[in-house]
Amino acid sequence: MSFATPEMVISGKPLLVLLVSDRTPTSLDDFVAAEDFTVEMQGSAYQVTGCGRLVDDEVSFHEKDVENSGKDVRVWRVVRHDDGTFLANHDASF
């Protein structure tokens, strides 16, 4: 069985996180407790649904395709920027 990934995401490009579970993020722990976060991508909001875990000073967030039994889609790295904002980056690691 095949399925289409959600929207195409360019790997290696940090995107500004707008919301975590419909709230403004205040710490990396927010991403671990959340089921989703929203990034700004090409002028639009893109929602990432899945689960995260804290690894050192970043969160590894596994995006899931909720339309197809929760299949893995991609892994995001979330970091806190020096200015206090949060950036998410899809990192294609092979």
Jmol script that loads the backbone (N, CA, C; Angstrom):
load data "model"
ATOM      1  N   MET A   1       0.839  -1.164   0.000  1.00  0.00           N
ATOM      2  CA  MET A   1       0.000   0.000   0.000  1.00  0.00           C
ATOM      3  C   MET A   1       0.891   1.236   0.000  1.00  0.00           C
ATOM      4  N   SER A   2       0.547   2.207  -0.815  1.00  0.00           N
ATOM      5  CA  SER A   2       1.329   3.435  -0.843  1.00  0.00           C
ATOM      6  C   SER A   2       0.451   4.599  -0.405  1.00  0.00           C
ATOM      7  N   PHE A   3       1.106   5.685  -0.039  1.00  0.00           N
ATOM      8  CA  PHE A   3       0.379   6.888   0.335  1.00  0.00           C
ATOM      9  C   PHE A   3       1.243   8.085  -0.007  1.00  0.00           C
ATOM     10  N   ALA A   4       0.617   9.203  -0.192  1.00  0.00           N
ATOM     11  CA  ALA A   4       1.334  10.430  -0.518  1.00  0.00           C
ATOM     12  C   ALA A   4       1.712  11.145   0.774  1.00  0.00           C
ATOM     13  N   THR A   5       2.928  11.674   0.799  1.00  0.00           N
ATOM     14  CA  THR A   5       3.319  12.466   1.955  1.00  0.00           C
ATOM     15  C   THR A   5       2.497  13.736   1.958  1.00  0.00           C
ATOM     16  N   PRO A   6       2.390  14.373   3.123  1.00  0.00           N
ATOM     17  CA  PRO A   6       1.673  15.649   3.148  1.00  0.00           C
ATOM     18  C   PRO A   6       2.371  16.627   2.203  1.00  0.00           C
ATOM     19  N   GLU A   7       2.542  17.807   2.529  1.00  0.00           N
ATOM     20  CA  GLU A   7       3.165  18.804   1.671  1.00  0.00           C
ATOM     21  C   GLU A   7       4.676  18.609   1.578  1.00  0.00           C
ATOM     22  N   MET A   8       5.263  18.978   0.431  1.00  0.00           N
ATOM     23  CA  MET A   8       6.701  18.876   0.268  1.00  0.00           C
ATOM     24  C   MET A   8       7.388  19.889   1.183  1.00  0.00           C
ATOM     25  N   VAL A   9       8.449  19.436   1.837  1.00  0.00           N
ATOM     26  CA  VAL A   9       9.212  20.283   2.746  1.00  0.00           C
ATOM     27  C   VAL A   9      10.676  20.220   2.327  1.00  0.00           C
ATOM     28  N   ILE A  10      11.306  21.380   2.213  1.00  0.00           N
ATOM     29  CA  ILE A  10      12.724  21.442   1.851  1.00  0.00           C
ATOM     30  C   ILE A  10      13.548  21.129   3.097  1.00  0.00           C
ATOM     31  N   SER A  11      14.401  20.131   3.006  1.00  0.00           N
ATOM     32  CA  SER A  11      15.227  19.794   4.163  1.00  0.00           C
ATOM     33  C   SER A  11      16.366  20.792   4.298  1.00  0.00           C
ATOM     34  N   GLY A  12      16.807  20.977   5.529  1.00  0.00           N
ATOM     35  CA  GLY A  12      17.930  21.859   5.806  1.00  0.00           C
ATOM     36  C   GLY A  12      17.571  23.322   5.916  1.00  0.00           C
ATOM     37  N   LYS A  13      16.301  23.682   5.773  1.00  0.00           N
ATOM     38  CA  LYS A  13      15.875  25.083   5.850  1.00  0.00           C
ATOM     39  C   LYS A  13      15.094  25.301   7.149  1.00  0.00           C
ATOM     40  N   PRO A  14      15.642  26.080   8.088  1.00  0.00           N
ATOM     41  CA  PRO A  14      14.929  26.329   9.348  1.00  0.00           C
ATOM     42  C   PRO A  14      13.664  27.148   9.115  1.00  0.00           C
ATOM     43  N   LEU A  15      12.594  26.733   9.748  1.00  0.00           N
ATOM     44  CA  LEU A  15      11.309  27.420   9.643  1.00  0.00           C
ATOM     45  C   LEU A  15      10.890  27.919  11.025  1.00  0.00           C
ATOM     46  N   LEU A  16      10.313  29.097  11.068  1.00  0.00           N
ATOM     47  CA  LEU A  16       9.865  29.688  12.326  1.00  0.00           C
ATOM     48  C   LEU A  16       8.653  28.935  12.862  1.00  0.00           C
ATOM     49  N   VAL A  17       8.715  28.543  14.133  1.00  0.00           N
ATOM     50  CA  VAL A  17       7.575  27.901  14.782  1.00  0.00           C
ATOM     51  C   VAL A  17       6.626  28.992  15.253  1.00  0.00           C
ATOM     52  N   LEU A  18       5.370  28.883  14.839  1.00  0.00           N
ATOM     53  CA  LEU A  18       4.359  29.857  15.227  1.00  0.00           C
ATOM     54  C   LEU A  18       3.633  29.440  16.505  1.00  0.00           C
ATOM     55  N   LEU A  19       3.222  28.179  16.560  1.00  0.00           N
ATOM     56  CA  LEU A  19       2.429  27.682  17.683  1.00  0.00           C
ATOM     57  C   LEU A  19       2.805  26.240  18.011  1.00  0.00           C
ATOM     58  N   VAL A  20       2.587  25.879  19.257  1.00  0.00           N
ATOM     59  CA  VAL A  20       2.699  24.491  19.712  1.00  0.00           C
ATOM     60  C   VAL A  20       1.381  24.184  20.409  1.00  0.00           C
ATOM     61  N   SER A  21       0.622  23.254  19.862  1.00  0.00           N
ATOM     62  CA  SER A  21      -0.715  22.939  20.395  1.00  0.00           C
ATOM     63  C   SER A  21      -1.531  24.214  20.606  1.00  0.00           C
ATOM     64  N   ASP A  22      -1.537  25.070  19.599  1.00  0.00           N
ATOM     65  CA  ASP A  22      -2.308  26.314  19.585  1.00  0.00           C
ATOM     66  C   ASP A  22      -1.862  27.353  20.614  1.00  0.00           C
ATOM     67  N   ARG A  23      -0.629  27.222  21.121  1.00  0.00           N
ATOM     68  CA  ARG A  23      -0.087  28.199  22.069  1.00  0.00           C
ATOM     69  C   ARG A  23       1.293  28.634  21.596  1.00  0.00           C
ATOM     70  N   THR A  24       1.717  29.796  22.051  1.00  0.00           N
ATOM     71  CA  THR A  24       3.070  30.260  21.766  1.00  0.00           C
ATOM     72  C   THR A  24       4.047  29.441  22.608  1.00  0.00           C
ATOM     73  N   PRO A  25       5.066  28.838  21.990  1.00  0.00           N
ATOM     74  CA  PRO A  25       6.008  28.026  22.779  1.00  0.00           C
ATOM     75  C   PRO A  25       6.867  28.886  23.702  1.00  0.00           C
ATOM     76  N   THR A  26       7.169  28.331  24.866  1.00  0.00           N
ATOM     77  CA  THR A  26       8.024  29.029  25.834  1.00  0.00           C
ATOM     78  C   THR A  26       9.284  28.229  26.159  1.00  0.00           C
ATOM     79  N   SER A  27       9.249  26.922  25.893  1.00  0.00           N
ATOM     80  CA  SER A  27      10.422  26.082  26.146  1.00  0.00           C
ATOM     81  C   SER A  27      10.377  24.862  25.241  1.00  0.00           C
ATOM     82  N   LEU A  28      11.498  24.161  25.143  1.00  0.00           N
ATOM     83  CA  LEU A  28      11.540  22.938  24.346  1.00  0.00           C
ATOM     84  C   LEU A  28      10.624  21.862  24.915  1.00  0.00           C
ATOM     85  N   ASP A  29      10.381  21.913  26.227  1.00  0.00           N
ATOM     86  CA  ASP A  29       9.475  20.941  26.851  1.00  0.00           C
ATOM     87  C   ASP A  29       8.071  21.017  26.259  1.00  0.00           C
ATOM     88  N   ASP A  30       7.682  22.196  25.755  1.00  0.00           N
ATOM     89  CA  ASP A  30       6.364  22.331  25.132  1.00  0.00           C
ATOM     90  C   ASP A  30       6.205  21.373  23.960  1.00  0.00           C
ATOM     91  N   PHE A  31       7.284  21.130  23.228  1.00  0.00           N
ATOM     92  CA  PHE A  31       7.236  20.254  22.053  1.00  0.00           C
ATOM     93  C   PHE A  31       7.149  18.787  22.442  1.00  0.00           C
ATOM     94  N   VAL A  32       7.701  18.431  23.581  1.00  0.00           N
ATOM     95  CA  VAL A  32       7.659  17.048  24.052  1.00  0.00           C
ATOM     96  C   VAL A  32       6.241  16.694  24.499  1.00  0.00           C
ATOM     97  N   ALA A  33       5.569  17.647  25.117  1.00  0.00           N
ATOM     98  CA  ALA A  33       4.215  17.419  25.616  1.00  0.00           C
ATOM     99  C   ALA A  33       3.156  17.570  24.520  1.00  0.00           C
ATOM    100  N   ALA A  34       3.528  18.138  23.377  1.00  0.00           N
ATOM    101  CA  ALA A  34       2.560  18.463  22.327  1.00  0.00           C
ATOM    102  C   ALA A  34       2.364  17.326  21.335  1.00  0.00           C
ATOM    103  N   GLU A  35       1.210  17.347  20.688  1.00  0.00           N
ATOM    104  CA  GLU A  35       0.931  16.422  19.588  1.00  0.00           C
ATOM    105  C   GLU A  35       1.109  17.107  18.249  1.00  0.00           C
ATOM    106  N   ASP A  36       1.255  18.435  18.245  1.00  0.00           N
ATOM    107  CA  ASP A  36       1.444  19.144  16.986  1.00  0.00           C
ATOM    108  C   ASP A  36       2.095  20.500  17.219  1.00  0.00           C
ATOM    109  N   PHE A  37       2.687  21.018  16.152  1.00  0.00           N
ATOM    110  CA  PHE A  37       3.160  22.398  16.140  1.00  0.00           C
ATOM    111  C   PHE A  37       2.986  22.942  14.732  1.00  0.00           C
ATOM    112  N   THR A  38       2.992  24.269  14.629  1.00  0.00           N
ATOM    113  CA  THR A  38       2.758  24.936  13.357  1.00  0.00           C
ATOM    114  C   THR A  38       3.958  25.801  13.007  1.00  0.00           C
ATOM    115  N   VAL A  39       4.432  25.678  11.774  1.00  0.00           N
ATOM    116  CA  VAL A  39       5.546  26.486  11.281  1.00  0.00           C
ATOM    117  C   VAL A  39       5.060  27.382  10.154  1.00  0.00           C
ATOM    118  N   GLU A  40       5.820  28.442   9.913  1.00  0.00           N
ATOM    119  CA  GLU A  40       5.545  29.300   8.761  1.00  0.00           C
ATOM    120  C   GLU A  40       6.364  28.772   7.596  1.00  0.00           C
ATOM    121  N   MET A  41       5.659  28.387   6.527  1.00  0.00           N
ATOM    122  CA  MET A  41       6.342  27.815   5.374  1.00  0.00           C
ATOM    123  C   MET A  41       5.848  28.515   4.108  1.00  0.00           C
ATOM    124  N   GLN A  42       6.722  29.276   3.485  1.00  0.00           N
ATOM    125  CA  GLN A  42       6.407  29.997   2.254  1.00  0.00           C
ATOM    126  C   GLN A  42       5.167  30.871   2.409  1.00  0.00           C
ATOM    127  N   GLY A  43       5.083  31.571   3.545  1.00  0.00           N
ATOM    128  CA  GLY A  43       3.986  32.489   3.789  1.00  0.00           C
ATOM    129  C   GLY A  43       2.700  31.859   4.291  1.00  0.00           C
ATOM    130  N   SER A  44       2.689  30.543   4.472  1.00  0.00           N
ATOM    131  CA  SER A  44       1.500  29.843   4.962  1.00  0.00           C
ATOM    132  C   SER A  44       1.839  29.041   6.213  1.00  0.00           C
ATOM    133  N   ALA A  45       0.809  28.687   6.931  1.00  0.00           N
ATOM    134  CA  ALA A  45       0.984  27.861   8.128  1.00  0.00           C
ATOM    135  C   ALA A  45       0.956  26.389   7.719  1.00  0.00           C
ATOM    136  N   TYR A  46       1.898  25.610   8.243  1.00  0.00           N
ATOM    137  CA  TYR A  46       1.963  24.167   7.998  1.00  0.00           C
ATOM    138  C   TYR A  46       1.977  23.476   9.351  1.00  0.00           C
ATOM    139  N   GLN A  47       1.014  22.597   9.578  1.00  0.00           N
ATOM    140  CA  GLN A  47       0.916  21.900  10.860  1.00  0.00           C
ATOM    141  C   GLN A  47       1.629  20.561  10.795  1.00  0.00           C
ATOM    142  N   VAL A  48       2.473  20.328  11.780  1.00  0.00           N
ATOM    143  CA  VAL A  48       3.224  19.083  11.925  1.00  0.00           C
ATOM    144  C   VAL A  48       2.590  18.307  13.073  1.00  0.00           C
ATOM    145  N   THR A  49       2.110  17.106  12.804  1.00  0.00           N
ATOM    146  CA  THR A  49       1.465  16.282  13.820  1.00  0.00           C
ATOM    147  C   THR A  49       2.337  15.066  14.096  1.00  0.00           C
ATOM    148  N   GLY A  50       2.521  14.737  15.363  1.00  0.00           N
ATOM    149  CA  GLY A  50       3.342  13.586  15.714  1.00  0.00           C
ATOM    150  C   GLY A  50       3.702  13.582  17.179  1.00  0.00           C
ATOM    151  N   CYS A  51       4.961  13.236  17.473  1.00  0.00           N
ATOM    152  CA  CYS A  51       5.417  13.178  18.861  1.00  0.00           C
ATOM    153  C   CYS A  51       6.896  13.563  18.921  1.00  0.00           C
ATOM    154  N   GLY A  52       7.270  14.175  20.034  1.00  0.00           N
ATOM    155  CA  GLY A  52       8.640  14.650  20.175  1.00  0.00           C
ATOM    156  C   GLY A  52       9.313  14.119  21.422  1.00  0.00           C
ATOM    157  N   ARG A  53      10.653  14.171  21.388  1.00  0.00           N
ATOM    158  CA  ARG A  53      11.427  13.803  22.577  1.00  0.00           C
ATOM    159  C   ARG A  53      12.644  14.718  22.650  1.00  0.00           C
ATOM    160  N   LEU A  54      13.022  15.056  23.854  1.00  0.00           N
ATOM    161  CA  LEU A  54      14.153  15.943  24.090  1.00  0.00           C
ATOM    162  C   LEU A  54      15.454  15.164  23.949  1.00  0.00           C
ATOM    163  N   VAL A  55      16.358  15.680  23.118  1.00  0.00           N
ATOM    164  CA  VAL A  55      17.667  15.077  22.910  1.00  0.00           C
ATOM    165  C   VAL A  55      18.684  16.196  23.039  1.00  0.00           C
ATOM    166  N   ASP A  56      19.418  16.195  24.153  1.00  0.00           N
ATOM    167  CA  ASP A  56      20.374  17.261  24.447  1.00  0.00           C
ATOM    168  C   ASP A  56      19.660  18.613  24.457  1.00  0.00           C
ATOM    169  N   ASP A  57      20.044  19.537  23.585  1.00  0.00           N
ATOM    170  CA  ASP A  57      19.452  20.879  23.568  1.00  0.00           C
ATOM    171  C   ASP A  57      18.513  21.085  22.392  1.00  0.00           C
ATOM    172  N   GLU A  58      17.873  20.008  21.942  1.00  0.00           N
ATOM    173  CA  GLU A  58      16.918  20.115  20.843  1.00  0.00           C
ATOM    174  C   GLU A  58      15.859  19.029  20.991  1.00  0.00           C
ATOM    175  N   VAL A  59      14.793  19.184  20.226  1.00  0.00           N
ATOM    176  CA  VAL A  59      13.730  18.186  20.223  1.00  0.00           C
ATOM    177  C   VAL A  59      13.745  17.465  18.884  1.00  0.00           C
ATOM    178  N   SER A  60      13.665  16.164  18.935  1.00  0.00           N
ATOM    179  CA  SER A  60      13.492  15.341  17.744  1.00  0.00           C
ATOM    180  C   SER A  60      11.998  15.031  17.672  1.00  0.00           C
ATOM    181  N   PHE A  61      11.332  15.572  16.650  1.00  0.00           N
ATOM    182  CA  PHE A  61       9.876  15.445  16.535  1.00  0.00           C
ATOM    183  C   PHE A  61       9.556  14.607  15.303  1.00  0.00           C
ATOM    184  N   HIS A  62       8.901  13.472  15.514  1.00  0.00           N
ATOM    185  CA  HIS A  62       8.572  12.543  14.432  1.00  0.00           C
ATOM    186  C   HIS A  62       7.181  12.861  13.896  1.00  0.00           C
ATOM    187  N   GLU A  63       7.153  13.386  12.671  1.00  0.00           N
ATOM    188  CA  GLU A  63       5.884  13.716  12.030  1.00  0.00           C
ATOM    189  C   GLU A  63       5.198  12.438  11.567  1.00  0.00           C
ATOM    190  N   LYS A  64       3.906  12.346  11.827  1.00  0.00           N
ATOM    191  CA  LYS A  64       3.109  11.169  11.471  1.00  0.00           C
ATOM    192  C   LYS A  64       2.014  11.546  10.479  1.00  0.00           C
ATOM    193  N   ASP A  65       1.646  10.620   9.619  1.00  0.00           N
ATOM    194  CA  ASP A  65       0.533  10.804   8.697  1.00  0.00           C
ATOM    195  C   ASP A  65      -0.704  10.233   9.380  1.00  0.00           C
ATOM    196  N   VAL A  66      -1.482  11.095   9.997  1.00  0.00           N
ATOM    197  CA  VAL A  66      -2.638  10.640  10.770  1.00  0.00           C
ATOM    198  C   VAL A  66      -3.755  10.090   9.885  1.00  0.00           C
ATOM    199  N   GLU A  67      -3.706  10.381   8.600  1.00  0.00           N
ATOM    200  CA  GLU A  67      -4.708   9.855   7.669  1.00  0.00           C
ATOM    201  C   GLU A  67      -4.444   8.393   7.305  1.00  0.00           C
ATOM    202  N   ASN A  68      -3.222   7.906   7.550  1.00  0.00           N
ATOM    203  CA  ASN A  68      -2.844   6.550   7.149  1.00  0.00           C
ATOM    204  C   ASN A  68      -2.234   5.778   8.320  1.00  0.00           C
ATOM    205  N   SER A  69      -2.987   5.597   9.352  1.00  0.00           N
ATOM    206  CA  SER A  69      -2.592   4.775  10.503  1.00  0.00           C
ATOM    207  C   SER A  69      -1.329   5.255  11.201  1.00  0.00           C
ATOM    208  N   GLY A  70      -1.027   6.550  11.112  1.00  0.00           N
ATOM    209  CA  GLY A  70       0.110   7.097  11.845  1.00  0.00           C
ATOM    210  C   GLY A  70       1.467   6.736  11.283  1.00  0.00           C
ATOM    211  N   LYS A  71       1.550   6.507   9.990  1.00  0.00           N
ATOM    212  CA  LYS A  71       2.843   6.180   9.380  1.00  0.00           C
ATOM    213  C   LYS A  71       3.813   7.349   9.525  1.00  0.00           C
ATOM    214  N   ASP A  72       5.098   7.023   9.661  1.00  0.00           N
ATOM    215  CA  ASP A  72       6.127   8.052   9.756  1.00  0.00           C
ATOM    216  C   ASP A  72       6.232   8.818   8.446  1.00  0.00           C
ATOM    217  N   VAL A  73       6.374  10.140   8.541  1.00  0.00           N
ATOM    218  CA  VAL A  73       6.522  10.980   7.363  1.00  0.00           C
ATOM    219  C   VAL A  73       7.935  11.548   7.303  1.00  0.00           C
ATOM    220  N   ARG A  74       8.342  12.247   8.366  1.00  0.00           N
ATOM    221  CA  ARG A  74       9.679  12.839   8.411  1.00  0.00           C
ATOM    222  C   ARG A  74      10.011  13.184   9.853  1.00  0.00           C
ATOM    223  N   VAL A  75      11.291  13.479  10.085  1.00  0.00           N
ATOM    224  CA  VAL A  75      11.750  13.870  11.416  1.00  0.00           C
ATOM    225  C   VAL A  75      12.169  15.332  11.370  1.00  0.00           C
ATOM    226  N   TRP A  76      11.743  16.069  12.377  1.00  0.00           N
ATOM    227  CA  TRP A  76      12.073  17.480  12.516  1.00  0.00           C
ATOM    228  C   TRP A  76      12.998  17.671  13.709  1.00  0.00           C
ATOM    229  N   ARG A  77      13.902  18.630  13.604  1.00  0.00           N
ATOM    230  CA  ARG A  77      14.712  19.080  14.737  1.00  0.00           C
ATOM    231  C   ARG A  77      14.177  20.446  15.142  1.00  0.00           C
ATOM    232  N   VAL A  78      13.914  20.607  16.399  1.00  0.00           N
ATOM    233  CA  VAL A  78      13.422  21.892  16.904  1.00  0.00           C
ATOM    234  C   VAL A  78      14.445  22.432  17.890  1.00  0.00           C
ATOM    235  N   VAL A  79      14.839  23.690  17.694  1.00  0.00           N
ATOM    236  CA  VAL A  79      15.817  24.339  18.568  1.00  0.00           C
ATOM    237  C   VAL A  79      15.304  25.716  18.974  1.00  0.00           C
ATOM    238  N   ARG A  80      15.838  26.182  20.083  1.00  0.00           N
ATOM    239  CA  ARG A  80      15.535  27.551  20.521  1.00  0.00           C
ATOM    240  C   ARG A  80      16.626  28.453  19.968  1.00  0.00           C
ATOM    241  N   HIS A  81      16.208  29.495  19.251  1.00  0.00           N
ATOM    242  CA  HIS A  81      17.141  30.457  18.667  1.00  0.00           C
ATOM    243  C   HIS A  81      17.585  31.435  19.753  1.00  0.00           C
ATOM    244  N   ASP A  82      18.722  32.088  19.532  1.00  0.00           N
ATOM    245  CA  ASP A  82      19.252  33.061  20.505  1.00  0.00           C
ATOM    246  C   ASP A  82      18.266  34.177  20.823  1.00  0.00           C
ATOM    247  N   ASP A  83      17.386  34.522  19.879  1.00  0.00           N
ATOM    248  CA  ASP A  83      16.426  35.606  20.117  1.00  0.00           C
ATOM    249  C   ASP A  83      15.170  35.140  20.850  1.00  0.00           C
ATOM    250  N   GLY A  84      15.119  33.859  21.253  1.00  0.00           N
ATOM    251  CA  GLY A  84      13.990  33.337  22.012  1.00  0.00           C
ATOM    252  C   GLY A  84      12.929  32.651  21.171  1.00  0.00           C
ATOM    253  N   THR A  85      13.014  32.787  19.848  1.00  0.00           N
ATOM    254  CA  THR A  85      12.054  32.085  18.985  1.00  0.00           C
ATOM    255  C   THR A  85      12.490  30.627  18.837  1.00  0.00           C
ATOM    256  N   PHE A  86      11.615  29.833  18.260  1.00  0.00           N
ATOM    257  CA  PHE A  86      11.911  28.423  18.028  1.00  0.00           C
ATOM    258  C   PHE A  86      11.922  28.162  16.535  1.00  0.00           C
ATOM    259  N   LEU A  87      12.887  27.370  16.102  1.00  0.00           N
ATOM    260  CA  LEU A  87      13.032  27.025  14.692  1.00  0.00           C
ATOM    261  C   LEU A  87      12.936  25.518  14.530  1.00  0.00           C
ATOM    262  N   ALA A  88      12.229  25.098  13.490  1.00  0.00           N
ATOM    263  CA  ALA A  88      12.092  23.679  13.177  1.00  0.00           C
ATOM    264  C   ALA A  88      12.709  23.441  11.807  1.00  0.00           C
ATOM    265  N   ASN A  89      13.406  22.334  11.710  1.00  0.00           N
ATOM    266  CA  ASN A  89      14.144  22.026  10.501  1.00  0.00           C
ATOM    267  C   ASN A  89      13.945  20.541  10.181  1.00  0.00           C
ATOM    268  N   HIS A  90      13.394  20.274   8.996  1.00  0.00           N
ATOM    269  CA  HIS A  90      13.332  18.872   8.551  1.00  0.00           C
ATOM    270  C   HIS A  90      14.743  18.504   8.116  1.00  0.00           C
ATOM    271  N   ASP A  91      15.275  17.465   8.699  1.00  0.00           N
ATOM    272  CA  ASP A  91      16.652  17.076   8.422  1.00  0.00           C
ATOM    273  C   ASP A  91      16.655  15.677   7.820  1.00  0.00           C
ATOM    274  N   ALA A  92      16.916  15.625   6.521  1.00  0.00           N
ATOM    275  CA  ALA A  92      16.963  14.330   5.844  1.00  0.00           C
ATOM    276  C   ALA A  92      18.273  13.633   6.173  1.00  0.00           C
ATOM    277  N   SER A  93      18.224  12.685   7.078  1.00  0.00           N
ATOM    278  CA  SER A  93      19.414  11.929   7.485  1.00  0.00           C
ATOM    279  C   SER A  93      19.302  10.516   6.944  1.00  0.00           C
ATOM    280  N   PHE A  94      20.336  10.090   6.297  1.00  0.00           N
ATOM    281  CA  PHE A  94      20.355   8.734   5.755  1.00  0.00           C
ATOM    282  C   PHE A  94      21.487   7.951   6.344  1.00  0.00           C
TER     283      PHE A  94
END
end "model"
wireframe off; spacefill off
backbone 0.3
color backbone group
